Amino acid sequence: AKAARQANRALRRKVYAALAKHKEIDAGDIGITAKGGAVMISGTVPEASQINTVTEIVKGVAGVTSVTSKLSLQRPFGQ
């Protein structure tokens, strides 16, 4: 179980590192959960187009077997 947890954490870090390379994406509002190669992304992004972009980046990370996206669009203040 400990090795699995370490592998999940390592995969999470790899996903965050992949997102960090894309300056147009603010990963600060994105949460990532990894479990045995299955990755769930949640949180908010400022533009709808980034939902697909983030999903594609995560799919491209070595070790990721599936991606579940629960990303939503950030609502501008006052709307």
PDB file of N, CA, C and O in Angstrom, chain B, residues numbered from 101:
ATOM      1  N   ALA B 101       0.844  -1.205   0.000  1.00  0.00           N
ATOM      2  CA  ALA B 101       0.000   0.000   0.000  1.00  0.00           C
ATOM      3  C   ALA B 101       0.879   1.255   0.000  1.00  0.00           C
ATOM      4  O   ALA B 101       0.553   2.253  -0.643  1.00  0.00           O
ATOM      5  N   LYS B 102       1.994   1.189   0.729  1.00  0.00           N
ATOM      6  CA  LYS B 102       2.865   2.356   0.805  1.00  0.00           C
ATOM      7  C   LYS B 102       3.474   2.661  -0.565  1.00  0.00           C
ATOM      8  O   LYS B 102       3.565   3.822  -0.966  1.00  0.00           O
ATOM      9  N   ALA B 103       3.886   1.618  -1.275  1.00  0.00           N
ATOM     10  CA  ALA B 103       4.469   1.809  -2.610  1.00  0.00           C
ATOM     11  C   ALA B 103       3.435   2.410  -3.554  1.00  0.00           C
ATOM     12  O   ALA B 103       3.763   3.256  -4.386  1.00  0.00           O
ATOM     13  N   ALA B 104       2.192   1.973  -3.423  1.00  0.00           N
ATOM     14  CA  ALA B 104       1.122   2.509  -4.278  1.00  0.00           C
ATOM     15  C   ALA B 104       0.906   3.989  -3.995  1.00  0.00           C
ATOM     16  O   ALA B 104       0.732   4.789  -4.915  1.00  0.00           O
ATOM     17  N   ARG B 105       0.918   4.345  -2.711  1.00  0.00           N
ATOM     18  CA  ARG B 105       0.741   5.758  -2.356  1.00  0.00           C
ATOM     19  C   ARG B 105       1.881   6.597  -2.901  1.00  0.00           C
ATOM     20  O   ARG B 105       1.663   7.698  -3.407  1.00  0.00           O
ATOM     21  N   GLN B 106       3.101   6.075  -2.799  1.00  0.00           N
ATOM     22  CA  GLN B 106       4.255   6.813  -3.325  1.00  0.00           C
ATOM     23  C   GLN B 106       4.142   6.969  -4.840  1.00  0.00           C
ATOM     24  O   GLN B 106       4.452   8.031  -5.381  1.00  0.00           O
ATOM     25  N   ALA B 107       3.700   5.917  -5.522  1.00  0.00           N
ATOM     26  CA  ALA B 107       3.543   5.974  -6.978  1.00  0.00           C
ATOM     27  C   ALA B 107       2.474   6.998  -7.351  1.00  0.00           C
ATOM     28  O   ALA B 107       2.632   7.743  -8.319  1.00  0.00           O
ATOM     29  N   ASN B 108       1.383   7.035  -6.579  1.00  0.00           N
ATOM     30  CA  ASN B 108       0.314   8.004  -6.838  1.00  0.00           C
ATOM     31  C   ASN B 108       0.808   9.433  -6.654  1.00  0.00           C
ATOM     32  O   ASN B 108       0.495  10.320  -7.448  1.00  0.00           O
ATOM     33  N   ARG B 109       1.588   9.642  -5.592  1.00  0.00           N
ATOM     34  CA  ARG B 109       2.127  10.984  -5.341  1.00  0.00           C
ATOM     35  C   ARG B 109       3.095  11.392  -6.442  1.00  0.00           C
ATOM     36  O   ARG B 109       3.085  12.535  -6.899  1.00  0.00           O
ATOM     37  N   ALA B 110       3.934  10.443  -6.864  1.00  0.00           N
ATOM     38  CA  ALA B 110       4.910  10.732  -7.920  1.00  0.00           C
ATOM     39  C   ALA B 110       4.184  11.091  -9.218  1.00  0.00           C
ATOM     40  O   ALA B 110       4.596  12.005  -9.932  1.00  0.00           O
ATOM     41  N   LEU B 111       3.109  10.373  -9.518  1.00  0.00           N
ATOM     42  CA  LEU B 111       2.345  10.648 -10.737  1.00  0.00           C
ATOM     43  C   LEU B 111       1.690  12.030 -10.638  1.00  0.00           C
ATOM     44  O   LEU B 111       1.662  12.782 -11.613  1.00  0.00           O
ATOM     45  N   ARG B 112       1.173  12.351  -9.469  1.00  0.00           N
ATOM     46  CA  ARG B 112       0.568  13.671  -9.261  1.00  0.00           C
ATOM     47  C   ARG B 112       1.576  14.774  -9.528  1.00  0.00           C
ATOM     48  O   ARG B 112       1.280  15.767 -10.192  1.00  0.00           O
ATOM     49  N   ARG B 113       2.790  14.573  -8.988  1.00  0.00           N
ATOM     50  CA  ARG B 113       3.836  15.577  -9.204  1.00  0.00           C
ATOM     51  C   ARG B 113       4.175  15.707 -10.685  1.00  0.00           C
ATOM     52  O   ARG B 113       4.392  16.813 -11.179  1.00  0.00           O
ATOM     53  N   LYS B 114       4.221  14.580 -11.394  1.00  0.00           N
ATOM     54  CA  LYS B 114       4.524  14.621 -12.828  1.00  0.00           C
ATOM     55  C   LYS B 114       3.443  15.387 -13.587  1.00  0.00           C
ATOM     56  O   LYS B 114       3.741  16.145 -14.510  1.00  0.00           O
ATOM     57  N   VAL B 115       2.182  15.182 -13.190  1.00  0.00           N
ATOM     58  CA  VAL B 115       1.073  15.885 -13.846  1.00  0.00           C
ATOM     59  C   VAL B 115       1.181  17.386 -13.583  1.00  0.00           C
ATOM     60  O   VAL B 115       1.036  18.193 -14.501  1.00  0.00           O
ATOM     61  N   TYR B 116       1.437  17.759 -12.320  1.00  0.00           N
ATOM     62  CA  TYR B 116       1.596  19.187 -12.005  1.00  0.00           C
ATOM     63  C   TYR B 116       2.762  19.787 -12.781  1.00  0.00           C
ATOM     64  O   TYR B 116       2.668  20.913 -13.270  1.00  0.00           O
ATOM     65  N   ALA B 117       3.867  19.039 -12.898  1.00  0.00           N
ATOM     66  CA  ALA B 117       5.035  19.534 -13.624  1.00  0.00           C
ATOM     67  C   ALA B 117       4.698  19.746 -15.096  1.00  0.00           C
ATOM     68  O   ALA B 117       5.141  20.718 -15.707  1.00  0.00           O
ATOM     69  N   ALA B 118       3.912  18.831 -15.661  1.00  0.00           N
ATOM     70  CA  ALA B 118       3.516  18.962 -17.071  1.00  0.00           C
ATOM     71  C   ALA B 118       2.650  20.204 -17.259  1.00  0.00           C
ATOM     72  O   ALA B 118       2.803  20.929 -18.241  1.00  0.00           O
ATOM     73  N   LEU B 119       1.749  20.444 -16.325  1.00  0.00           N
ATOM     74  CA  LEU B 119       0.881  21.633 -16.418  1.00  0.00           C
ATOM     75  C   LEU B 119       1.697  22.906 -16.238  1.00  0.00           C
ATOM     76  O   LEU B 119       1.412  23.921 -16.873  1.00  0.00           O
ATOM     77  N   ALA B 120       2.712  22.860 -15.376  1.00  0.00           N
ATOM     78  CA  ALA B 120       3.528  24.044 -15.090  1.00  0.00           C
ATOM     79  C   ALA B 120       4.296  24.501 -16.328  1.00  0.00           C
ATOM     80  O   ALA B 120       4.630  25.680 -16.453  1.00  0.00           O
ATOM     81  N   LYS B 121       4.576  23.570 -17.245  1.00  0.00           N
ATOM     82  CA  LYS B 121       5.299  23.931 -18.468  1.00  0.00           C
ATOM     83  C   LYS B 121       4.449  24.784 -19.395  1.00  0.00           C
ATOM     84  O   LYS B 121       4.975  25.459 -20.280  1.00  0.00           O
ATOM     85  N   HIS B 122       3.145  24.757 -19.194  1.00  0.00           N
ATOM     86  CA  HIS B 122       2.234  25.527 -20.044  1.00  0.00           C
ATOM     87  C   HIS B 122       1.867  26.812 -19.306  1.00  0.00           C
ATOM     88  O   HIS B 122       1.012  26.823 -18.420  1.00  0.00           O
ATOM     89  N   LYS B 123       2.536  27.886 -19.697  1.00  0.00           N
ATOM     90  CA  LYS B 123       2.387  29.154 -18.968  1.00  0.00           C
ATOM     91  C   LYS B 123       0.960  29.711 -19.045  1.00  0.00           C
ATOM     92  O   LYS B 123       0.539  30.473 -18.176  1.00  0.00           O
ATOM     93  N   GLU B 124       0.224  29.325 -20.087  1.00  0.00           N
ATOM     94  CA  GLU B 124      -1.125  29.887 -20.237  1.00  0.00           C
ATOM     95  C   GLU B 124      -2.123  29.259 -19.271  1.00  0.00           C
ATOM     96  O   GLU B 124      -3.258  29.722 -19.149  1.00  0.00           O
ATOM     97  N   ILE B 125      -1.694  28.208 -18.588  1.00  0.00           N
ATOM     98  CA  ILE B 125      -2.599  27.526 -17.664  1.00  0.00           C
ATOM     99  C   ILE B 125      -2.207  27.849 -16.233  1.00  0.00           C
ATOM    100  O   ILE B 125      -1.048  27.706 -15.844  1.00  0.00           O
ATOM    101  N   ASP B 126      -3.193  28.287 -15.452  1.00  0.00           N
ATOM    102  CA  ASP B 126      -2.964  28.561 -14.043  1.00  0.00           C
ATOM    103  C   ASP B 126      -3.345  27.306 -13.263  1.00  0.00           C
ATOM    104  O   ASP B 126      -4.526  27.061 -13.017  1.00  0.00           O
ATOM    105  N   ALA B 127      -2.354  26.517 -12.877  1.00  0.00           N
ATOM    106  CA  ALA B 127      -2.627  25.257 -12.182  1.00  0.00           C
ATOM    107  C   ALA B 127      -2.969  25.472 -10.712  1.00  0.00           C
ATOM    108  O   ALA B 127      -3.268  24.522  -9.989  1.00  0.00           O
ATOM    109  N   GLY B 128      -2.923  26.738 -10.273  1.00  0.00           N
ATOM    110  CA  GLY B 128      -3.211  27.043  -8.873  1.00  0.00           C
ATOM    111  C   GLY B 128      -4.612  26.674  -8.446  1.00  0.00           C
ATOM    112  O   GLY B 128      -4.844  26.363  -7.278  1.00  0.00           O
ATOM    113  N   ASP B 129      -5.557  26.703  -9.380  1.00  0.00           N
ATOM    114  CA  ASP B 129      -6.946  26.383  -9.049  1.00  0.00           C
ATOM    115  C   ASP B 129      -7.325  24.977  -9.495  1.00  0.00           C
ATOM    116  O   ASP B 129      -8.505  24.629  -9.534  1.00  0.00           O
ATOM    117  N   ILE B 130      -6.317  24.166  -9.832  1.00  0.00           N
ATOM    118  CA  ILE B 130      -6.590  22.823 -10.315  1.00  0.00           C
ATOM    119  C   ILE B 130      -6.089  21.808  -9.302  1.00  0.00           C
ATOM    120  O   ILE B 130      -4.931  21.841  -8.886  1.00  0.00           O
ATOM    121  N   GLY B 131      -6.980  20.906  -8.912  1.00  0.00           N
ATOM    122  CA  GLY B 131      -6.608  19.841  -7.987  1.00  0.00           C
ATOM    123  C   GLY B 131      -6.440  18.546  -8.767  1.00  0.00           C
ATOM    124  O   GLY B 131      -7.203  18.274  -9.695  1.00  0.00           O
ATOM    125  N   ILE B 132      -5.450  17.751  -8.397  1.00  0.00           N
ATOM    126  CA  ILE B 132      -5.178  16.509  -9.107  1.00  0.00           C
ATOM    127  C   ILE B 132      -5.138  15.360  -8.117  1.00  0.00           C
ATOM    128  O   ILE B 132      -4.451  15.423  -7.097  1.00  0.00           O
ATOM    129  N   THR B 133      -5.883  14.310  -8.430  1.00  0.00           N
ATOM    130  CA  THR B 133      -5.866  13.092  -7.633  1.00  0.00           C
ATOM    131  C   THR B 133      -5.440  11.958  -8.543  1.00  0.00           C
ATOM    132  O   THR B 133      -6.014  11.776  -9.616  1.00  0.00           O
ATOM    133  N   ALA B 134      -4.439  11.193  -8.129  1.00  0.00           N
ATOM    134  CA  ALA B 134      -3.970  10.058  -8.930  1.00  0.00           C
ATOM    135  C   ALA B 134      -4.135   8.782  -8.124  1.00  0.00           C
ATOM    136  O   ALA B 134      -3.777   8.721  -6.947  1.00  0.00           O
ATOM    137  N   LYS B 135      -4.682   7.764  -8.774  1.00  0.00           N
ATOM    138  CA  LYS B 135      -4.833   6.474  -8.103  1.00  0.00           C
ATOM    139  C   LYS B 135      -4.589   5.370  -9.118  1.00  0.00           C
ATOM    140  O   LYS B 135      -5.443   5.083  -9.957  1.00  0.00           O
ATOM    141  N   GLY B 136      -3.422   4.759  -9.033  1.00  0.00           N
ATOM    142  CA  GLY B 136      -3.094   3.653  -9.915  1.00  0.00           C
ATOM    143  C   GLY B 136      -3.162   3.992 -11.397  1.00  0.00           C
ATOM    144  O   GLY B 136      -3.605   3.173 -12.203  1.00  0.00           O
ATOM    145  N   GLY B 137      -2.725   5.192 -11.760  1.00  0.00           N
ATOM    146  CA  GLY B 137      -2.722   5.586 -13.167  1.00  0.00           C
ATOM    147  C   GLY B 137      -3.975   6.332 -13.593  1.00  0.00           C
ATOM    148  O   GLY B 137      -3.979   7.002 -14.625  1.00  0.00           O
ATOM    149  N   ALA B 138      -5.039   6.222 -12.806  1.00  0.00           N
ATOM    150  CA  ALA B 138      -6.268   6.971 -13.094  1.00  0.00           C
ATOM    151  C   ALA B 138      -6.144   8.339 -12.430  1.00  0.00           C
ATOM    152  O   ALA B 138      -5.907   8.437 -11.226  1.00  0.00           O
ATOM    153  N   VAL B 139      -6.305   9.382 -13.219  1.00  0.00           N
ATOM    154  CA  VAL B 139      -6.128  10.738 -12.697  1.00  0.00           C
ATOM    155  C   VAL B 139      -7.451  11.490 -12.778  1.00  0.00           C
ATOM    156  O   VAL B 139      -8.139  11.465 -13.799  1.00  0.00           O
ATOM    157  N   MET B 140      -7.792  12.163 -11.676  1.00  0.00           N
ATOM    158  CA  MET B 140      -8.972  13.024 -11.685  1.00  0.00           C
ATOM    159  C   MET B 140      -8.505  14.455 -11.506  1.00  0.00           C
ATOM    160  O   MET B 140      -7.741  14.773 -10.596  1.00  0.00           O
ATOM    161  N   ILE B 141      -8.988  15.318 -12.405  1.00  0.00           N
ATOM    162  CA  ILE B 141      -8.655  16.736 -12.298  1.00  0.00           C
ATOM    163  C   ILE B 141      -9.922  17.466 -11.891  1.00  0.00           C
ATOM    164  O   ILE B 141     -10.998  17.213 -12.434  1.00  0.00           O
ATOM    165  N   SER B 142      -9.793  18.365 -10.941  1.00  0.00           N
ATOM    166  CA  SER B 142     -10.948  19.153 -10.520  1.00  0.00           C
ATOM    167  C   SER B 142     -10.501  20.578 -10.291  1.00  0.00           C
ATOM    168  O   SER B 142      -9.305  20.867 -10.236  1.00  0.00           O
ATOM    169  N   GLY B 143     -11.473  21.471 -10.158  1.00  0.00           N
ATOM    170  CA  GLY B 143     -11.152  22.871  -9.929  1.00  0.00           C
ATOM    171  C   GLY B 143     -11.722  23.738 -11.029  1.00  0.00           C
ATOM    172  O   GLY B 143     -12.650  23.345 -11.736  1.00  0.00           O
ATOM    173  N   THR B 144     -11.151  24.928 -11.161  1.00  0.00           N
ATOM    174  CA  THR B 144     -11.684  25.883 -12.125  1.00  0.00           C
ATOM    175  C   THR B 144     -10.585  26.420 -13.021  1.00  0.00           C
ATOM    176  O   THR B 144      -9.426  26.517 -12.618  1.00  0.00           O
ATOM    177  N   VAL B 145     -10.967  26.768 -14.247  1.00  0.00           N
ATOM    178  CA  VAL B 145     -10.071  27.420 -15.202  1.00  0.00           C
ATOM    179  C   VAL B 145     -10.786  28.670 -15.719  1.00  0.00           C
ATOM    180  O   VAL B 145     -12.016  28.706 -15.765  1.00  0.00           O
ATOM    181  N   PRO B 146     -10.015  29.703 -16.112  1.00  0.00           N
ATOM    182  CA  PRO B 146     -10.637  30.957 -16.539  1.00  0.00           C
ATOM    183  C   PRO B 146     -11.303  30.889 -17.921  1.00  0.00           C
ATOM    184  O   PRO B 146     -12.212  31.669 -18.205  1.00  0.00           O
ATOM    185  N   GLU B 147     -10.859  29.966 -18.778  1.00  0.00           N
ATOM    186  CA  GLU B 147     -11.426  29.896 -20.128  1.00  0.00           C
ATOM    187  C   GLU B 147     -11.851  28.471 -20.445  1.00  0.00           C
ATOM    188  O   GLU B 147     -11.174  27.512 -20.076  1.00  0.00           O
ATOM    189  N   ALA B 148     -12.985  28.343 -21.136  1.00  0.00           N
ATOM    190  CA  ALA B 148     -13.535  27.024 -21.459  1.00  0.00           C
ATOM    191  C   ALA B 148     -12.547  26.176 -22.255  1.00  0.00           C
ATOM    192  O   ALA B 148     -12.474  24.961 -22.069  1.00  0.00           O
ATOM    193  N   SER B 149     -11.785  26.821 -23.147  1.00  0.00           N
ATOM    194  CA  SER B 149     -10.851  26.080 -23.996  1.00  0.00           C
ATOM    195  C   SER B 149      -9.780  25.375 -23.174  1.00  0.00           C
ATOM    196  O   SER B 149      -9.221  24.371 -23.616  1.00  0.00           O
ATOM    197  N   GLN B 150      -9.491  25.889 -21.983  1.00  0.00           N
ATOM    198  CA  GLN B 150      -8.438  25.297 -21.153  1.00  0.00           C
ATOM    199  C   GLN B 150      -8.852  23.951 -20.566  1.00  0.00           C
ATOM    200  O   GLN B 150      -7.995  23.147 -20.200  1.00  0.00           O
ATOM    201  N   ILE B 151     -10.157  23.699 -20.471  1.00  0.00           N
ATOM    202  CA  ILE B 151     -10.614  22.416 -19.936  1.00  0.00           C
ATOM    203  C   ILE B 151     -10.070  21.288 -20.811  1.00  0.00           C
ATOM    204  O   ILE B 151      -9.517  20.313 -20.302  1.00  0.00           O
ATOM    205  N   ASN B 152     -10.231  21.425 -22.134  1.00  0.00           N
ATOM    206  CA  ASN B 152      -9.702  20.418 -23.063  1.00  0.00           C
ATOM    207  C   ASN B 152      -8.189  20.384 -23.040  1.00  0.00           C
ATOM    208  O   ASN B 152      -7.587  19.311 -23.054  1.00  0.00           O
ATOM    209  N   THR B 153      -7.569  21.563 -23.004  1.00  0.00           N
ATOM    210  CA  THR B 153      -6.113  21.643 -23.012  1.00  0.00           C
ATOM    211  C   THR B 153      -5.527  20.901 -21.817  1.00  0.00           C
ATOM    212  O   THR B 153      -4.602  20.104 -21.970  1.00  0.00           O
ATOM    213  N   VAL B 154      -6.060  21.160 -20.637  1.00  0.00           N
ATOM    214  CA  VAL B 154      -5.568  20.517 -19.416  1.00  0.00           C
ATOM    215  C   VAL B 154      -5.750  19.006 -19.528  1.00  0.00           C
ATOM    216  O   VAL B 154      -4.844  18.244 -19.189  1.00  0.00           O
ATOM    217  N   THR B 155      -6.915  18.570 -20.002  1.00  0.00           N
ATOM    218  CA  THR B 155      -7.190  17.134 -20.137  1.00  0.00           C
ATOM    219  C   THR B 155      -6.184  16.481 -21.079  1.00  0.00           C
ATOM    220  O   THR B 155      -5.674  15.398 -20.791  1.00  0.00           O
ATOM    221  N   GLU B 156      -5.897  17.136 -22.204  1.00  0.00           N
ATOM    222  CA  GLU B 156      -4.945  16.585 -23.176  1.00  0.00           C
ATOM    223  C   GLU B 156      -3.530  16.516 -22.600  1.00  0.00           C
ATOM    224  O   GLU B 156      -2.811  15.544 -22.829  1.00  0.00           O
ATOM    225  N   ILE B 157      -3.132  17.554 -21.849  1.00  0.00           N
ATOM    226  CA  ILE B 157      -1.800  17.566 -21.239  1.00  0.00           C
ATOM    227  C   ILE B 157      -1.681  16.389 -20.269  1.00  0.00           C
ATOM    228  O   ILE B 157      -0.685  15.666 -20.273  1.00  0.00           O
ATOM    229  N   VAL B 158      -2.705  16.209 -19.443  1.00  0.00           N
ATOM    230  CA  VAL B 158      -2.674  15.140 -18.444  1.00  0.00           C
ATOM    231  C   VAL B 158      -2.625  13.773 -19.130  1.00  0.00           C
ATOM    232  O   VAL B 158      -1.897  12.882 -18.690  1.00  0.00           O
ATOM    233  N   LYS B 159      -3.395  13.608 -20.202  1.00  0.00           N
ATOM    234  CA  LYS B 159      -3.395  12.327 -20.936  1.00  0.00           C
ATOM    235  C   LYS B 159      -2.008  12.007 -21.474  1.00  0.00           C
ATOM    236  O   LYS B 159      -1.654  10.838 -21.624  1.00  0.00           O
ATOM    237  N   GLY B 160      -1.222  13.040 -21.764  1.00  0.00           N
ATOM    238  CA  GLY B 160       0.100  12.843 -22.334  1.00  0.00           C
ATOM    239  C   GLY B 160       1.192  12.513 -21.327  1.00  0.00           C
ATOM    240  O   GLY B 160       2.324  12.222 -21.712  1.00  0.00           O
ATOM    241  N   VAL B 161       0.862  12.558 -20.041  1.00  0.00           N
ATOM    242  CA  VAL B 161       1.868  12.281 -19.010  1.00  0.00           C
ATOM    243  C   VAL B 161       2.091  10.773 -18.904  1.00  0.00           C
ATOM    244  O   VAL B 161       1.136   9.999 -18.840  1.00  0.00           O
ATOM    245  N   ALA B 162       3.365  10.364 -18.886  1.00  0.00           N
ATOM    246  CA  ALA B 162       3.695   8.941 -18.781  1.00  0.00           C
ATOM    247  C   ALA B 162       3.141   8.370 -17.489  1.00  0.00           C
ATOM    248  O   ALA B 162       3.324   8.953 -16.420  1.00  0.00           O
ATOM    249  N   GLY B 163       2.463   7.229 -17.582  1.00  0.00           N
ATOM    250  CA  GLY B 163       1.917   6.576 -16.396  1.00  0.00           C
ATOM    251  C   GLY B 163       0.429   6.824 -16.203  1.00  0.00           C
ATOM    252  O   GLY B 163      -0.220   6.131 -15.419  1.00  0.00           O
ATOM    253  N   VAL B 164      -0.118   7.809 -16.913  1.00  0.00           N
ATOM    254  CA  VAL B 164      -1.544   8.093 -16.791  1.00  0.00           C
ATOM    255  C   VAL B 164      -2.311   7.130 -17.693  1.00  0.00           C
ATOM    256  O   VAL B 164      -2.064   7.066 -18.897  1.00  0.00           O
ATOM    257  N   THR B 165      -3.244   6.384 -17.102  1.00  0.00           N
ATOM    258  CA  THR B 165      -4.020   5.425 -17.890  1.00  0.00           C
ATOM    259  C   THR B 165      -5.400   5.963 -18.243  1.00  0.00           C
ATOM    260  O   THR B 165      -5.955   5.613 -19.284  1.00  0.00           O
ATOM    261  N   SER B 166      -5.956   6.811 -17.384  1.00  0.00           N
ATOM    262  CA  SER B 166      -7.258   7.416 -17.698  1.00  0.00           C
ATOM    263  C   SER B 166      -7.360   8.766 -17.007  1.00  0.00           C
ATOM    264  O   SER B 166      -6.712   9.015 -15.991  1.00  0.00           O
ATOM    265  N   VAL B 167      -8.192   9.634 -17.582  1.00  0.00           N
ATOM    266  CA  VAL B 167      -8.372  10.979 -17.039  1.00  0.00           C
ATOM    267  C   VAL B 167      -9.855  11.248 -16.854  1.00  0.00           C
ATOM    268  O   VAL B 167     -10.645  11.084 -17.784  1.00  0.00           O
ATOM    269  N   THR B 168     -10.229  11.658 -15.659  1.00  0.00           N
ATOM    270  CA  THR B 168     -11.588  12.112 -15.387  1.00  0.00           C
ATOM    271  C   THR B 168     -11.492  13.595 -15.094  1.00  0.00           C
ATOM    272  O   THR B 168     -10.791  14.010 -14.171  1.00  0.00           O
ATOM    273  N   SER B 169     -12.200  14.398 -15.884  1.00  0.00           N
ATOM    274  CA  SER B 169     -12.138  15.840 -15.685  1.00  0.00           C
ATOM    275  C   SER B 169     -13.406  16.342 -15.019  1.00  0.00           C
ATOM    276  O   SER B 169     -14.513  16.135 -15.516  1.00  0.00           O
ATOM    277  N   LYS B 170     -13.225  16.999 -13.895  1.00  0.00           N
ATOM    278  CA  LYS B 170     -14.341  17.671 -13.227  1.00  0.00           C
ATOM    279  C   LYS B 170     -14.055  19.171 -13.199  1.00  0.00           C
ATOM    280  O   LYS B 170     -14.499  19.885 -12.300  1.00  0.00           O
ATOM    281  N   LEU B 171     -13.308  19.631 -14.196  1.00  0.00           N
ATOM    282  CA  LEU B 171     -12.982  21.056 -14.278  1.00  0.00           C
ATOM    283  C   LEU B 171     -14.229  21.845 -14.652  1.00  0.00           C
ATOM    284  O   LEU B 171     -15.066  21.376 -15.423  1.00  0.00           O
ATOM    285  N   SER B 172     -14.340  23.028 -14.105  1.00  0.00           N
ATOM    286  CA  SER B 172     -15.446  23.894 -14.482  1.00  0.00           C
ATOM    287  C   SER B 172     -14.910  25.292 -14.784  1.00  0.00           C
ATOM    288  O   SER B 172     -13.775  25.631 -14.450  1.00  0.00           O
ATOM    289  N   LEU B 173     -15.732  26.061 -15.402  1.00  0.00           N
ATOM    290  CA  LEU B 173     -15.365  27.411 -15.813  1.00  0.00           C
ATOM    291  C   LEU B 173     -15.499  28.350 -14.621  1.00  0.00           C
ATOM    292  O   LEU B 173     -16.501  28.335 -13.905  1.00  0.00           O
ATOM    293  N   GLN B 174     -14.469  29.164 -14.426  1.00  0.00           N
ATOM    294  CA  GLN B 174     -14.494  30.145 -13.360  1.00  0.00           C
ATOM    295  C   GLN B 174     -15.530  31.211 -13.712  1.00  0.00           C
ATOM    296  O   GLN B 174     -15.527  31.737 -14.825  1.00  0.00           O
ATOM    297  N   ARG B 175     -16.390  31.519 -12.794  1.00  0.00           N
ATOM    298  CA  ARG B 175     -17.358  32.578 -13.043  1.00  0.00           C
ATOM    299  C   ARG B 175     -16.717  33.933 -12.757  1.00  0.00           C
ATOM    300  O   ARG B 175     -16.129  34.124 -11.692  1.00  0.00           O
ATOM    301  N   PRO B 176     -16.822  34.868 -13.686  1.00  0.00           N
ATOM    302  CA  PRO B 176     -16.282  36.206 -13.385  1.00  0.00           C
ATOM    303  C   PRO B 176     -17.018  36.780 -12.173  1.00  0.00           C
ATOM    304  O   PRO B 176     -18.198  36.500 -11.963  1.00  0.00           O
ATOM    305  N   PHE B 177     -16.319  37.571 -11.395  1.00  0.00           N
ATOM    306  CA  PHE B 177     -16.956  38.171 -10.220  1.00  0.00           C
ATOM    307  C   PHE B 177     -18.139  39.025 -10.641  1.00  0.00           C
ATOM    308  O   PHE B 177     -18.086  39.730 -11.649  1.00  0.00           O
ATOM    309  N   GLY B 178     -19.204  38.953  -9.859  1.00  0.00           N
ATOM    310  CA  GLY B 178     -20.364  39.801 -10.132  1.00  0.00           C
ATOM    311  C   GLY B 178     -21.330  39.199 -11.128  1.00  0.00           C
ATOM    312  O   GLY B 178     -22.258  39.882 -11.563  1.00  0.00           O
ATOM    313  N   GLN B 179     -21.146  37.948 -11.506  1.00  0.00           N
ATOM    314  CA  GLN B 179     -22.110  37.329 -12.436  1.00  0.00           C
ATOM    315  C   GLN B 179     -22.762  36.125 -11.829  1.00  0.00           C
ATOM    316  O   GLN B 179     -23.596  35.486 -12.470  1.00  0.00           O
TER     317      GLN B 179
END
